[in-house]
Amino acid sequence: MNTNKKSRPANTTASRTQRAARPEDQRLSIGSTFAYGFQHVLTMYGGIIAPPLIIGAAAGMSSQDIGLLIAACLFVGGLATILQTVGIPWFGSQLPLVQGVSFAGVSTMVAIVQGGGGIQAVFGSVIVASLIGLLITPLFSKIIRFFPPVVTGTVITTIGLTLMPVAAGWAMGGNAKASNYGSVANIGLAAVTTAVVLLLSKVGNAAISRLSILLAMVIGTVVALVTGMADFSKIGQGDIVAFPTPFAFGAPTFQIASIVSMLIVILVTLTETSADILAVGEIVGTKVDSRRVGDGLRADMLSSAISPLFNSFTQSAFAQNVGLVAITGIKSRFVVSAGGLILVVLGLLPVLGRVVAAVPTPVLGGAGVVLFGTVAASGIRTLAKVEYKNNMNLIIVATSIGFGLIPIVAPTFYNQFPSWFSTIFHSGISSAAVMAILLNILFNHFKAGNSDNQSVFVAGTDRIVSEADIKCLTEGDRFENGKLIDAEGNEVPLKTSSASEH
């Protein structure tokens, strides 16, 4: 009995040591933590304010009401980020993931608003669908074994590729209806920002290199001010402090059709968040098991269910911030927690939010090119670890990425399909994820009928050496500069084709 009692503290200490050794548990100085956290906020700010802008405009809201929506989305996004990164029992993956309003549901929410349900029906559908999502998260957390590198690498690559149109849109000015959209000035400002990112990344100072995105945005904004492309005149307009009023737009209403449509969005959100959790786990280099995925998904769904209380929408991990983790090498979840705290403050202090919102969109686009490209590159690095010989992995990757790019290169491709189908496959990320998972199961789990030979799609990609050639070699033989050298350093004559004929 005494022996058992003495062993428990040792095991507990070992467990704590192992947990503290996780890359995501690294702690930086307060200054560095909030600097890198602010960099995360700048990276995702344009993405988190876009959904309330679009939905609010569709609902015919005034600019003041849309401002309330934006503040609410910042506030809830910050709380959701803190829950995801810090974590409590059963909720939170404890990974450096930034949470915010998911783009996956924007078109569905606009359809609900324009269908006569109003913003109240949107909030009601989000609450019910998120609670259903919370109940089914155990199912999603059990599919971790169906996400080998051939799947995760494909999804990560697709995440980066599908985000590039966002970066391009930002670089062109953000507003397609503006007269200067796509102007040389806008794209030039984005190019300057990209160049600064690259130059700062090259300097020998590690701190400057890691803060290259933030510093490039600051420098890009200064350039915009000098050239008259930035406007900070409206920063002082509006409330300085404002707490999101619960149900500021009225009590939520519950419509069956709206709830069913939103449930499809929740399924897409669960798929995308699962992919993001696995992606950031791969980038950070930490273990991600089914329990951790489940904790992350539950945090997602709980945040989404509560968000309508404060006039916000479905919450999901932001893929662009996964790219920031990859490019900076800062893996600490506490840095992202600091970013979450900053988002909460921005939600309570609209004046600070207006300062950040004044950063010109082309500056965000210039940084986004590097960020989103880094996500794709991280996926390619994962795919490099995949074995392609004597299997169908290449066709899995090719088909899945192809499906993921269809809605990007042809946005109207699924317009004639049923709404539930187009909602799922209109997202390049979920398209690639669904296809990669299904093909991986088909070829790598149900192996009945698989050929023992390489797929025709892979034939010719590897060099082939005959068994007879191998038998001619002896221990220590090696090739140097095109010559065969034996173990004693002597050159072995090679028999040419002409010599063999004689």
ZAVEX-547953 format. One record per residue (C-alpha): x, y, z. Coordinates in steps of 0.1 Angstrom, whole numbers, padded with zeros to 4 digits, always signed. Example, Ala and Ser with C-alpha at 12.3 -4.5 7.8 and 13.67 -1.06 7.14 Angstrom:
+0123-0045+0078/+0137-0011+0071/
***
This chain:
+0000+0000+0000/+0028+0024+0009/+0046+0016-0023/+0015+0024-0043/+0010+0057-0025/+0046+0068-0032/+0043+0060-0069/+0014+0082-0075/+0032+0116-0070/+0059+0104-0093/+0034+0095-0121/+0016+0128-0116/+0049+0147-0118/+0059+0128-0149/+0025+0136-0165/+0028+0173-0157/+0064+0174-0171/+0052+0157-0203/+0023+0182-0206/+0046+0211-0200/+0069+0199-0227/+0042+0204-0254/+0053+0230-0279/+0020+0248-0276/+0026+0253-0238/+0056+0275-0243/+0053+0308-0224/+0069+0341-0237/+0073+0374-0220/+0042+0395-0216/+0053+0420-0242/+0061+0393-0268/+0029+0374-0260/+0007+0404-0267/+0027+0416-0297/+0024+0383-0314/-0013+0381-0302/-0020+0414-0318/-0004+0401-0350/-0030+0373-0350/-0058+0399-0345/-0046+0420-0375/-0044+0388-0396/-0080+0378-0391/-0096+0411-0385/-0107+0416-0421/-0122+0381-0421/-0141+0384-0388/-0158+0417-0397/-0168+0407-0432/-0197+0383-0423/-0215+0409-0401/-0211+0435-0428/-0226+0411-0454/-0254+0398-0432/-0262+0432-0418/-0264+0447-0453/-0287+0419-0464/-0310+0426-0434/-0312+0462-0444/-0296+0474-0411/-0283+0509-0405/-0246+0515-0403/-0249+0519-0365/-0266+0485-0362/-0240+0469-0384/-0214+0484-0361/-0231+0467-0332/-0230+0434-0351/-0192+0439-0357/-0185+0447-0321/-0205+0417-0310/-0186+0394-0334/-0153+0407-0321/-0164+0402-0285/-0177+0367-0289/-0147+0357-0311/-0124+0367-0284/-0142+0347-0257/-0144+0317-0281/-0106+0320-0288/-0098+0320-0251/-0120+0290-0245/-0104+0271-0273/-0068+0279-0263/-0069+0279-0225/-0096+0252-0223/-0117+0238-0195/-0127+0202-0189/-0144+0188-0220/-0141+0221-0239/-0111+0235-0258/-0083+0218-0278/-0056+0239-0260/-0041+0246-0294/-0031+0280-0310/-0064+0284-0329/-0081+0318-0334/-0119+0316-0334/-0143+0338-0352/-0175+0340-0373/-0174+0312-0399/-0177+0322-0436/-0193+0288-0442/-0227+0300-0431/-0228+0335-0446/-0247+0325-0478/-0272+0305-0457/-0278+0333-0432/-0283+0358-0461/-0309+0334-0476/-0327+0331-0442/-0327+0369-0438/-0340+0375-0474/-0365+0347-0471/-0385+0367-0446/-0371+0353-0414/-0350+0383-0405/-0320+0384-0383/-0340+0369-0354/-0345+0337-0374/-0308+0335-0381/-0300+0337-0344/-0327+0311-0336/-0314+0287-0362/-0278+0291-0350/-0287+0283-0314/-0306+0251-0322/-0282+0238-0349/-0252+0245-0327/-0268+0225-0298/-0274+0196-0321/-0238+0199-0333/-0227+0198-0296/-0245+0165-0292/-0229+0149-0323/-0193+0160-0317/-0183+0125-0302/-0190+0111-0337/-0166+0136-0353/-0139+0131-0327/-0138+0094-0335/-0128+0099-0371/-0093+0109-0362/-0079+0076-0376/-0093+0085-0410/-0070+0115-0412/-0036+0101-0421/-0010+0124-0437/-0025+0118-0472/-0057+0134-0459/-0044+0161-0436/-0018+0171-0462/-0044+0174-0489/-0067+0194-0467/-0040+0218-0454/-0028+0224-0490/-0064+0231-0501/-0070+0255-0472/-0041+0276-0484/-0052+0275-0520/-0088+0283-0513/-0077+0313-0492/-0057+0329-0521/-0088+0345-0537/-0094+0362-0504/-0059+0376-0504/-0062+0387-0540/-0096+0404-0533/-0080+0423-0504/-0050+0433-0525/-0074+0447-0551/-0091+0468-0525/-0117+0446-0509/-0148+0462-0524/-0155+0450-0559/-0180+0478-0565/-0154+0506-0557/-0141+0526-0586/-0105+0519-0576/-0109+0481-0572/-0080+0464-0588/-0061+0496-0594/-0024+0497-0598/-0022+0518-0566/-0040+0491-0545/-0021+0462-0559/+0011+0483-0556/+0004+0489-0519/-0002+0451-0514/+0031+0444-0533/+0050+0468-0510/+0036+0450-0479/+0046+0416-0493/+0081+0429-0501/+0085+0442-0465/+0074+0408-0451/+0100+0391-0472/+0128+0416-0464/+0120+0415-0426/+0119+0377-0427/+0154+0377-0442/+0171+0398-0415/+0192+0380-0389/+0172+0392-0359/+0148+0364-0349/+0123+0387-0331/+0120+0410-0362/+0116+0380-0385/+0088+0365-0364/+0070+0399-0362/+0075+0404-0399/+0037+0403-0407/+0028+0428-0380/+0057+0452-0388/+0049+0449-0425/+0013+0459-0418/+0024+0489-0398/+0048+0500-0425/+0022+0494-0452/-0003+0515-0433/+0023+0543-0430/+0029+0542-0467/-0008+0543-0473/-0011+0574-0450/+0017+0592-0469/+0001+0584-0502/-0034+0593-0491/-0047+0558-0493/-0056+0555-0456/-0083+0574-0438/-0083+0576-0400/-0107+0606-0398/-0137+0585-0386/-0119+0569-0357/-0134+0594-0332/-0170+0589-0344/-0192+0567-0324/-0191+0552-0288/-0158+0547-0271/-0171+0520-0248/-0200+0497-0255/-0209+0463-0240/-0229+0440-0264/-0265+0442-0253/-0281+0407-0251/-0307+0401-0279/-0303+0437-0290/-0323+0430-0322/-0351+0411-0304/-0357+0376-0292/-0347+0348-0316/-0373+0330-0336/-0373+0293-0346/-0382+0281-0380/-0378+0245-0391/-0365+0252-0426/-0339+0277-0412/-0328+0253-0386/-0323+0225-0411/-0303+0248-0434/-0282+0259-0405/-0276+0223-0394/-0259+0217-0427/-0237+0247-0421/-0228+0233-0387/-0218+0200-0403/-0195+0219-0427/-0181+0239-0397/-0174+0207-0378/-0155+0193-0408/-0135+0225-0414/-0127+0229-0377/-0116+0192-0375/-0093+0199-0404/-0079+0231-0388/-0073+0213-0355/-0053+0185-0373/-0035+0211-0395/-0023+0232-0366/-0014+0201-0347/+0008+0190-0376/+0024+0225-0379/+0030+0228-0341/+0043+0192-0339/+0021+0180-0311/-0001+0150-0306/-0037+0154-0316/-0060+0125-0306/-0097+0119-0309/-0103+0133-0274/-0085+0166-0282/-0104+0169-0315/-0136+0164-0295/-0127+0190-0270/-0120+0215-0298/-0153+0207-0315/-0173+0210-0283/-0157+0245-0277/-0167+0254-0312/-0203+0244-0308/-0207+0258-0273/-0194+0292-0285/-0217+0290-0315/-0247+0282-0293/-0240+0311-0270/-0230+0337-0296/-0266+0347-0306/-0271+0358-0270/-0246+0386-0278/-0258+0391-0314/-0231+0370-0331/-0231+0340-0353/-0215+0305-0357/-0179+0303-0345/-0151+0284-0363/-0113+0282-0363/-0096+0307-0387/-0075+0290-0413/-0054+0321-0420/-0041+0322-0385/-0029+0286-0389/-0007+0300-0416/+0006+0327-0392/+0016+0300-0368/+0035+0283-0396/+0053+0313-0409/+0063+0328-0375/+0072+0296-0358/+0054+0309-0326/+0035+0278-0314/+0024+0291-0280/-0014+0288-0274/-0010+0316-0248/-0001+0340-0276/-0034+0333-0293/-0051+0336-0259/-0037+0371-0257/-0051+0377-0292/-0085+0365-0279/-0082+0390-0250/-0075+0418-0275/-0105+0408-0295/-0127+0410-0263/-0113+0445-0256/-0119+0455-0292/-0155+0443-0288/-0159+0465-0257/-0140+0495-0271/-0154+0502-0306/-0129+0531-0309/-0100+0506-0309/-0118+0485-0334/-0121+0515-0357/-0084+0520-0355/-0077+0485-0366/-0104+0487-0393/-0086+0517-0407/-0058+0495-0419/-0062+0495-0457/-0074+0463-0472/-0046+0461-0497/-0021+0459-0468/-0040+0429-0455/-0039+0414-0490/-0002+0418-0492/+0004+0400-0460/-0023+0374-0469/-0004+0363-0500/+0025+0351-0478/+0003+0338-0450/-0020+0317-0472/+0008+0305-0494/+0025+0293-0462/-0006+0272-0453/-0004+0255-0488/+0033+0250-0484/+0028+0234-0450/+0004+0210-0466/+0028+0201-0494/+0054+0194-0467/+0030+0170-0451/+0023+0153-0484/+0060+0148-0489/+0059+0123-0461/+0033+0102-0478/+0042+0068-0494/+0031+0068-0531/+0045+0034-0542/+0021+0005-0549/-0010+0023-0537/-0035+0049-0548/-0024+0078-0526/-0015+0099-0556/-0050+0097-0571/-0065+0104-0536/-0044+0137-0535/-0051+0146-0571/-0088+0141-0570/-0093+0157-0536/-0074+0188-0544/-0092+0190-0578/-0126+0189-0561/-0114+0215-0535/-0105+0239-0563/-0137+0235-0583/-0157+0260-0562/-0128+0284-0563/-0122+0285-0600/-0159+0281-0608/-0180+0296-0580/-0213+0289-0597/-0205+0252-0604/-0230+0239-0578/-0257+0265-0582/-0282+0241-0599/-0277+0214-0572/-0299+0210-0541/-0292+0236-0515/-0280+0211-0489/-0254+0198-0514/-0242+0231-0527/-0239+0244-0491/-0214+0215-0483/-0195+0215-0516/-0194+0252-0522/-0167+0253-0496/-0134+0242-0512/-0121+0231-0478/-0150+0208-0470/-0151+0195-0506/-0115+0184-0503/-0119+0171-0468/-0150+0150-0477/-0134+0136-0509/-0100+0129-0492/-0117+0110-0463/-0140+0090-0486/-0112+0080-0510/-0088+0072-0482/-0114+0048-0467/-0122+0033-0502/-0085+0026-0512/-0067+0023-0478/-0093+0008-0455/-0114-0013-0478/-0086-0029-0497/-0106-0057-0514/-0101-0055-0551/-0071-0032-0549/-0043-0041-0573/-0009-0052-0560/+0007-0032-0587/+0012+0006-0588/-0017+0026-0601/-0015+0037-0638/-0014+0072-0624/+0018+0066-0606/+0036+0044-0632/+0068+0059-0644/+0073+0082-0615/+0100+0061-0598/+0133+0046-0612/+0132+0008-0616/+0164-0013-0612/+0162-0050-0622/+0169-0078-0598/+0198-0090-0620/+0215-0056-0616/+0213-0058-0579/+0228-0093-0577/+0259-0080-0596/+0266-0055-0568/+0288-0065-0538/+0290-0051-0502/+0305-0016-0503/+0299-0008-0539/+0288+0028-0545/+0283+0054-0573/+0304+0085-0574/+0303+0110-0603/+0287+0085-0626/+0312+0058-0619/+0308+0025-0600/+0334+0022-0572/+0339-0009-0552/+0346-0012-0514/+0384-0008-0520/+0380+0024-0540/+0386+0008-0574/+0365+0017-0604/+0343-0011-0618/+0341-0010-0656/+0306-0006-0669/+0295-0028-0698/+0281-0007-0726/+0253-0017-0749/+0278-0019-0779/+0301-0041-0759/+0273-0065-0750/+0265-0069-0787/+0300-0083-0794/
***
